[in-house]
Amino acid sequence: MAEYLASIFGTEKDKVNCSFYFKIGACRHGDRCSRLHNKPTFSQTIALLNIYRNPQNTAQSADGLRCAVSDVEMQEHYDEFFEEVFTEMEEKYGEVEEMNVCDNLGDHLVGNVYLKNVISHTHTPTL
């Protein structure tokens, strides 16, 4: 039985642990999820929740109408954001191996940034 439970841990078949949270550190059901959200005690991945704001999704004029944002403005905004976060995280946690920015409209993912840190023996990230 233990072998079977170990084989399904973190999958859709696992009725105790949330597979969404296990895979990406975020769950579309949030606090309403009936399954456990097991937070790791240590990880090479840092999740910064809801920090990227896509200007096309948030730009509004004073009268409440959506403002058009050009592709060039979008790219400039993203590049500035990426460089600022990447640089700050490298200064704080050490070399960043990979950084992913979610531009997704799902409430549980929108604006999430995931950074994979290269762990060295001299620098261990702390959250």
Secondary structure, DSSP 8 states (H G I E B T S, - for coil): -HHHHHHHTTSTT-SSB-HHHHHHS--TTGGG-SSB----SS-SEEEETT----HHHH-B-TTS-B----HHHHHHHHHHHHHHHHHHHHHHHS-EEEEEE----STTTTT-EEEEE---SS-----
